[in-house]
Amino acid sequence: MAKPQKSDLAHNWTLDESCVFLNHGSFGASPKFVMKELRKWQDILENEPVRFYEKIAPDAMLNARISLAKMLVCDPEDLALVENATSGVNTILRSLEFSAGDEILVPDHAYQACQNAIDYVTTRWGAKVVTCRIPFPLEHADAAYDAVMSQVTDKTVLALIDTVTSPTGLLMPFERIVHDLEAKGVHVMLDAAHGVGMIPLHLDQLGASFTTSNCHKWLCAPKGTAFLHVRKDLQAKIHPLTISHGMTFPLGDTTRFRHEFDWTGTRDFSGHCSIPVAIEGMAAMVEGGWPAIMKQNHDLAIQGRNILCERLGISQPCPDDMITCIATLPLPGDSSGGIPLHDSDPLHEVLLEKYGIQIPVWTWESPKGRYIRISAQLYNHVDEYHYLADALATELNL
Ligand SMILES: Cc1ncc(COP(=O)(O)O)c(C=O)c1O
C-alpha cells in the first residue's frame, strides 16, 4: 500500500516521516519552533544558573501564566504550573481532607492513573468511591450527564469529571455537570488533560473548584508542562505535592498559594517558559488562530471516523457533537477474550511494523471489545485515515 499524503503543515514537526502518526492524544507532539524555544531556555539557564533561578525564571513563569490565563479566561494568580495532569489531580486529592463515609464520584471512563489516585486517598480516609456508569455507545450527552447526576447523595463531596474521556474519547457535557454539581456544594476536580488547545475553556465562567490540563498535548508545548487552576476561595487548602520554602516564606504582597506553587525545589522550568511561544506560534499557523485550529482538528477527526466507520462497517458509538479531536471506535470481530489493560494488543504492533501506523489499540470492558482511538492534529491529512482503514480491513479480513 502506498504511504498516504502528509498535510501541508507537517513540515513544522520533526515527526518521523515514515510514520503515519495518528496518536497525538497520548503525549502530544511539539513543532520545531517550540523545540527551538525550549533549547533557548535551557541555554539561558545553563549560561548562568543563579541568575536564571533568581532573576529570570520568576518573570518567565509569570509570563507563561499570563499567556495561559488569556486563553483560559481566568486570573493568572489562580494558576499553578505543574508537570502533568496526573500531578494536578494528585495535588488536589492529597491536599483535601475527607471524613469516613464521604463519597467521591468517578465515571467509569476516567483515566486509570487518576482512578488509582482516588482509590489511594479514599482508602486512607475511609471515604467511598462511587462509580458512575456512562453508557457506551450512547446517543446523547444527556446520558453522560444523567449517569453522574443520578449518583449524587448528601454524602457526595467531590467528583472527578473529564472534559474528554481518554479510553472512549467522549466530550463530556462538563459545563453543565460542573455548574450543577458545584451548585449542590459538590467540588469538581475537572480533569482537562485533553483540554487547553483542544476545546475552549473559560475557567472563571465555568466555576469548577479545581481544573488541571496538560499543555504538552493539544497546546503542543514541551513535555512536562501542565497547569492547575484552583478557585480563589479554595487556595488556602491546597498545597503542592512537594512542600518546600514557600510554606514559610515571608508573605509580602503575594499569597501563600503563589509562594508554595512557584517554588517546589530546583526543577527544569524551560518547558513552562516556552508556553507563550507555543501558544502564539501555533495560533500563527492557521488563519483564525486557536478557534480555527480546534475546528480544523475537530472536522478532520469527524472525517476520519466517518471513513473508518464506512470502510469497516462500524456504527458511530456517539454523536458528532461528542467528538473533539480524538475519536474511539470499536473494531469488528470477536473480542470476547480481550487483552489485559497493561498488555500491548498484537494488532498495534502489526499496524506499526507492517504499515508504519502509530495508533492506540486497547480493550474496553463495557461493552467488552477491542477499540482504536484516532487523533487529528494539524500535521495529519485525511489520506492517513483512508490508509488506516485499508490496513485494518486487510488485517481484520473485512
Ligand atoms: C483524561 C486523562 N487524564 C489524565 C491523563 C494523564 O496525563 P499525564 O500522563 O500527562 O499526567 C491523561 C493522559 O492521557 C488523560 O487522558
PDBQT file of the ligand as one rigid body, heavy atoms in Angstrom, charges set to zero:
ROOT
HETATM    1  C1  LIG A 401      -8.237  12.051  30.859  1.00  0.00    +0.000 C 
HETATM    2  C2  LIG A 401      -6.783  11.986  31.211  1.00  0.00    +0.000 A 
HETATM    3  N1  LIG A 401      -6.391  12.308  32.449  1.00  0.00    +0.000 NA
HETATM    4  C3  LIG A 401      -5.111  12.304  32.830  1.00  0.00    +0.000 A 
HETATM    5  C4  LIG A 401      -4.125  11.963  31.930  1.00  0.00    +0.000 A 
HETATM    6  C5  LIG A 401      -2.706  11.933  32.411  1.00  0.00    +0.000 C 
HETATM    7  O1  LIG A 401      -1.871  12.781  31.711  1.00  0.00    +0.000 OA
HETATM    8  P1  LIG A 401      -0.328  12.810  32.137  1.00  0.00    +0.000 P 
HETATM    9  O2  LIG A 401       0.224  11.453  31.885  1.00  0.00    +0.000 OA
HETATM   10  O3  LIG A 401       0.285  13.836  31.266  1.00  0.00    +0.000 OA
HETATM   11  O4  LIG A 401      -0.288  13.162  33.569  1.00  0.00    +0.000 OA
HETATM   12  C6  LIG A 401      -4.461  11.602  30.631  1.00  0.00    +0.000 A 
HETATM   13  C7  LIG A 401      -3.412  11.219  29.663  1.00  0.00    +0.000 C 
HETATM   14  O5  LIG A 401      -3.650  10.854  28.542  1.00  0.00    +0.000 OA
HETATM   15  C8  LIG A 401      -5.825  11.624  30.251  1.00  0.00    +0.000 A 
HETATM   16  O6  LIG A 401      -6.207  11.300  29.018  1.00  0.00    +0.000 OA
ENDROOT
TORSDOF 0
